[in-house]
């Protein structure tokens, strides 16, 4: 009887210790997470940042031992400046942002590109029957701003059909006006991203989508890091890249499931699941697809893009293309 009581007492003590450990372990693990500021070029609630939000929602950053805090900067070049100045170790922009940043003496590289396609598409009204940028001559086209990638992509598309900015009425309409003016038929077309295309469609626009890639190979979104961080803390960059790419792969593998997880994490989109799903499907089709190794920068594409930037006076001279990117974090196992 005494042995039974002793056994039961020992068993209760063990169970108590196990219960305490179960409560303490998650807290200890959470306390050990490395806190990171991740700069985004626009508000993180935009569907464009689905891969990042999914990586956070599904715990991919935590699995890498990281607690990521997303902070909104003033566009991709501002992200590059902040990273170059050491105010953040990582950030988001477009794959061609290092071309502009390096020309300004900002020591940053693209460490991953989220997709083989261009973030920009030429979106026109179906009844305008625009089958080529050539047919935009004399027409009104909206872009976000005259210093934005959508503008440069539009100029690139026009240049491939013998047109310049002087042949088209290009309107810098801002993040809402770019699609609102188009949807209201105040513009024949817009150089836009999937988020805006969905907004225009929901406002009643019947659209045709012409991928910029057909004429001008601009870039998808990218992850940027400074030369210093890449050299001194490559393990951290590897973790951030690996986790973020998992988010993109989730959208590619099952956009419906990704939409459910995304909306649960970004409650601002509650009730807008159909819109988010449509945006994810457009990203899959026009931006993420056809990348042999997810995250890989296409050096030839980047070099051609830089030549265009120099020719059009966006940057004064070319930077050695190897200084603009590294694929070491996307090819590593």
C-alpha positions in Angstrom: 0.0 0.0 0.0 2.8 2.4 0.9 4.6 1.5 -2.3 1.4 2.3 -4.3 1.0 5.6 -2.5 4.7 6.4 -3.1 4.3 5.5 -6.8 1.1 7.6 -7.2 2.9 10.5 -5.5 5.9 10.2 -7.8 3.5 9.8 -10.8 1.6 13.0 -9.8 4.9 14.9 -9.4 6.1 13.8 -12.9 2.8 14.8 -14.4 3.0 18.1 -12.7 6.5 18.7 -14.0 5.4 17.7 -17.5 2.4 20.1 -17.4 4.7 22.9 -16.2 7.2 22.2 -19.0 4.4 22.2 -21.5 3.4 25.7 -20.4 6.9 27.0 -20.1 8.4 25.6 -23.4 6.3 27.7 -25.8 7.0 30.8 -23.8 10.7 30.1 -23.7 10.8 29.4 -27.4 8.9 32.6 -28.1 11.4 34.5 -25.9 14.3 33.2 -27.9 13.0 34.4 -31.3 15.2 36.9 -33.0 13.2 40.1 -33.7 13.6 41.5 -37.2 12.2 44.6 -38.9 11.1 43.8 -42.5 10.5 46.9 -44.6 7.7 46.7 -47.3 7.4 49.3 -50.1 3.6 49.7 -49.5 1.1 48.6 -46.9 1.4 44.9 -46.0 -2.4 44.5 -46.3 -2.2 44.6 -50.1 -2.6 41.1 -51.7 0.7 41.7 -53.5 2.3 40.8 -50.1 0.4 37.6 -49.8 3.6 35.4 -49.7 5.0 37.5 -46.7 1.7 37.5 -44.8 1.2 33.7 -45.4 4.8 33.1 -44.2 3.9 34.9 -41.0 0.4 33.4 -40.6 1.7 29.8 -41.0 4.7 30.3 -38.7 7.4 29.9 -41.3 9.4 32.8 -39.8 9.0 31.4 -36.3 10.2 28.0 -37.5 13.4 29.8 -38.5 13.7 31.3 -35.0 12.5 34.8 -36.2 9.8 37.2 -35.1 9.2 39.5 -38.1 7.7 42.9 -37.8 6.6 44.5 -41.1 7.0 48.2 -41.4 5.8 50.3 -44.4 8.4 52.5 -46.2 7.8 55.0 -49.0 8.3 52.8 -52.0 11.0 50.4 -53.1 13.9 52.9 -53.4 13.2 54.2 -49.9 13.4 50.5 -48.7 16.7 50.2 -50.4 18.0 53.5 -48.8 16.9 52.3 -45.3 18.5 48.9 -45.7 21.7 50.5 -47.1 21.8 52.8 -44.1 21.5 49.9 -41.7 18.1 50.8 -40.4 16.7 47.4 -41.4 18.4 44.1 -42.5 15.8 43.1 -45.1 13.1 44.6 -47.3 10.8 44.3 -50.3 11.0 46.1 -53.6 11.1 45.1 -57.3 13.8 43.1 -58.9 15.1 46.1 -60.8 15.3 48.4 -57.7 19.0 47.6 -57.1 19.7 49.1 -60.6 18.4 52.5 -59.3 19.8 52.1 -55.8 23.4 51.1 -56.9 23.4 54.1 -59.2 22.8 56.3 -56.1 25.6 54.6 -54.2 23.3 52.4 -52.1 25.0 49.0 -51.4 22.0 46.6 -51.7 21.4 43.5 -53.8 18.3 41.4 -54.7 18.6 38.1 -52.8 15.4 36.6 -54.2 12.8 37.4 -56.9 9.2 36.2 -56.4 8.4 34.9 -59.8 9.7 34.8 -63.4 7.1 37.2 -64.7 6.7 41.0 -64.5 4.7 42.5 -61.7 3.2 44.9 -64.3 0.6 44.0 -67.0 -1.0 46.2 -69.6 -4.7 46.1 -68.7 -7.2 47.5 -71.3 -11.0 47.7 -71.8 -12.2 44.6 -73.7 -14.2 46.8 -76.1 -11.1 48.8 -77.0 -9.6 45.7 -78.5 -6.0 46.6 -77.6 -3.9 43.7 -78.9 -0.5 45.6 -78.9 1.0 48.6 -77.2 1.1 50.1 -80.7 -2.6 50.7 -80.5 -2.2 53.0 -77.5 -1.0 55.9 -79.7 -3.0 59.0 -78.9 -4.8 57.1 -76.0 -4.8 57.8 -72.3 -3.0 55.2 -70.0 -2.7 55.5 -66.2 0.3 54.5 -64.1 0.9 54.9 -60.4 3.6 57.6 -60.7 6.3 58.8 -63.1 9.0 57.3 -60.9 7.3 53.9 -60.4 8.1 50.6 -62.0 4.7 50.5 -63.7 5.7 53.7 -65.6 9.1 52.3 -66.7 7.5 49.0 -67.8 5.0 51.0 -69.9 7.8 53.0 -71.5 9.6 49.7 -72.2 6.6 48.2 -73.8 6.0 51.3 -76.0 9.7 51.4 -77.0 9.4 47.8 -78.4 6.7 49.0 -80.9 8.4 52.3 -81.9 6.5 54.6 -79.6 7.7 57.0 -76.9 6.0 58.7 -73.9 5.1 61.6 -76.3 2.9 59.3 -78.4 0.6 58.4 -75.4 -1.2 60.5 -72.8 0.3 58.9 -69.7 -1.4 59.9 -66.4 0.3 59.4 -63.0 -2.9 58.8 -61.0 -1.7 57.5 -57.6 -2.5 54.1 -56.0 -6.2 54.4 -56.1 -6.7 56.7 -59.2 -4.6 54.4 -61.3 -7.4 51.8 -61.4 -10.4 54.1 -60.6 -9.8 56.3 -63.6 -9.4 53.3 -65.8 -12.5 51.6 -64.4 -14.4 54.9 -65.0 -13.3 54.7 -68.7 -11.3 57.9 -68.3 -8.4 55.9 -69.6 -8.1 53.3 -72.3 -5.6 51.2 -70.4 -3.5 51.1 -67.2 -0.1 49.7 -66.5 -1.1 47.9 -63.4 -0.5 45.0 -61.0 -3.0 42.2 -60.2 -4.3 44.0 -57.2 -5.5 46.9 -59.3 -6.8 44.7 -62.0 -9.1 42.9 -59.5 -10.3 46.3 -58.1 -11.1 47.6 -61.7 -13.0 44.3 -62.5 -15.0 44.6 -59.3 -15.9 48.2 -60.3 -17.4 46.7 -63.5 -14.6 46.9 -66.0 -14.4 44.2 -68.6 -10.7 43.7 -69.2 -8.1 42.2 -71.5 -4.7 41.6 -69.9 -1.5 41.8 -71.9 1.6 40.6 -69.9 4.4 43.2 -70.1 6.9 40.3 -70.6 5.7 39.8 -74.2 7.3 43.2 -75.1 9.4 44.2 -72.2 10.8 42.0 -69.5 10.5 44.0 -66.3 10.7 42.3 -62.9 8.6 40.7 -60.2 8.8 41.6 -56.5 12.2 41.0 -54.8 13.8 40.7 -51.4 16.6 43.1 -50.8 19.5 43.0 -48.4 22.7 45.1 -47.9 26.1 43.9 -48.9 27.2 44.1 -45.3 24.4 41.9 -44.0 24.9 39.4 -46.8 28.6 39.2 -45.9 28.3 39.2 -42.1 25.0 37.4 -41.5 24.2 35.2 -44.5 22.4 32.7 -42.2 19.8 35.4 -41.3 19.1 36.2 -45.0 18.8 32.5 -45.8 16.2 32.1 -43.1 14.1 35.1 -44.3 14.3 34.1 -48.0 13.5 30.4 -47.2 10.4 31.3 -45.1 9.1 33.9 -47.6 9.4 31.6 -50.6 7.4 29.0 -48.7 4.5 31.6 -48.6 4.7 32.1 -52.4 4.8 28.3 -53.0 1.7 27.9 -50.9 -0.2 30.4 -53.1 1.0 28.5 -56.2 0.1 25.1 -54.9 -3.4 25.9 -53.6 -4.6 29.5 -54.0 -8.0 28.6 -52.3 -6.4 27.3 -49.1 -3.9 30.2 -49.2 -6.8 32.6 -49.4 -8.4 31.2 -46.3 -5.2 31.4 -44.3 -4.4 34.8 -45.6 -7.8 36.4 -44.8 -7.7 34.8 -41.3 -4.4 36.6 -40.8 -5.3 39.9 -42.5 -8.8 40.6 -41.2 -9.1 43.7 -43.3 -10.0 41.4 -46.1 -12.8 39.5 -44.3 -15.7 39.0 -46.7 -13.5 39.7 -49.7 -12.3 36.2 -50.1 -13.4 36.0 -53.8 -11.3 39.1 -54.6 -8.2 37.8 -52.8 -8.5 34.5 -54.6 -8.8 36.2 -58.0 -5.7 38.3 -57.2 -3.7 35.2 -56.1 -4.8 33.5 -59.4 -3.6 36.4 -61.4 -0.2 36.4 -59.5 0.1 32.7 -60.2 -0.6 33.1 -63.9 1.3 36.3 -64.7 4.0 36.7 -62.0 5.0 33.6 -60.0 4.8 31.0 -62.7 7.6 29.5 -64.8 10.5 30.1 -62.4 12.6 26.9 -62.5 14.1 27.5 -59.1 11.7 29.7 -56.9 13.4 33.0 -56.1 16.1 32.9 -58.8 17.2 36.1 -60.5 17.5 35.9 -64.3 20.8 37.7 -64.9 20.3 38.2 -68.7 16.9 39.8 -68.0 18.4 42.0 -65.4 21.2 43.1 -67.7 18.8 44.0 -70.5 16.6 45.9 -68.1 19.6 47.9 -66.9 20.5 48.9 -70.4 17.0 50.2 -70.9 17.3 52.3 -67.7 20.6 53.8 -68.9 19.3 54.5 -72.4 16.3 56.3 -71.0 18.2 58.3 -68.5 16.7 56.6 -65.4 20.3 55.9 -64.2 23.5 57.6 -65.5 25.6 54.4 -66.1 25.6 50.7 -65.8 26.6 48.8 -62.7 28.3 45.5 -63.1 25.4 43.1 -63.1 26.9 40.8 -60.6 26.7 43.6 -58.0 22.9 43.9 -58.4 21.9 40.4 -57.1 22.9 37.1 -55.7 21.3 33.7 -56.1 23.2 32.1 -53.2 20.1 32.0 -50.9 17.7 30.5 -53.4 20.0 27.7 -54.7 21.2 26.8 -51.2 19.5 23.7 -49.7 
